[in-house]
Amino acid sequence: MELLKDKQLLPCPLHLVDDVVIPFDESMRAAALVVLRRLRDSGRAADIILDKKKLQQAFSYADRIGAKRALLLAPDEWSRGEVRVKMLREGAGKESNDRGQAVLLSELFAH
């Protein structure tokens, strides 16, 4: 699979997704839906993972569908007005243990 990817022989995803919103747990679902709506209202193609998945599985899904960013909503960061943003298409954050960089919500929606 990696060889096909390196040689750019894999088909392009049919639908490009800008962002995948990942609630850390059930308590973050409502907040995740708010973030999803704001992303879509700002013109971004966004998806959300509502199934209970391990973080690595969620990040793998986001990468597999061609998302540019994965946004992790966790209780501690949310209480500070932040989300964790993992860039998937710029070579950054490819390590499996990388949970992304904390970004203020005001900065996330400023663009």
Secondary structure, 3 states (H helix, E strand, C coil): CHHHHHCCCCCCCCCCCCEEEEECCHHHHHHHHHHHHHHHHCCCCEEECCCCCCHHHHHHHHHHCCCCEEEEECHHHHHCCEEEEEECCCCCCCCCCCCCEEEEHHHHCCC
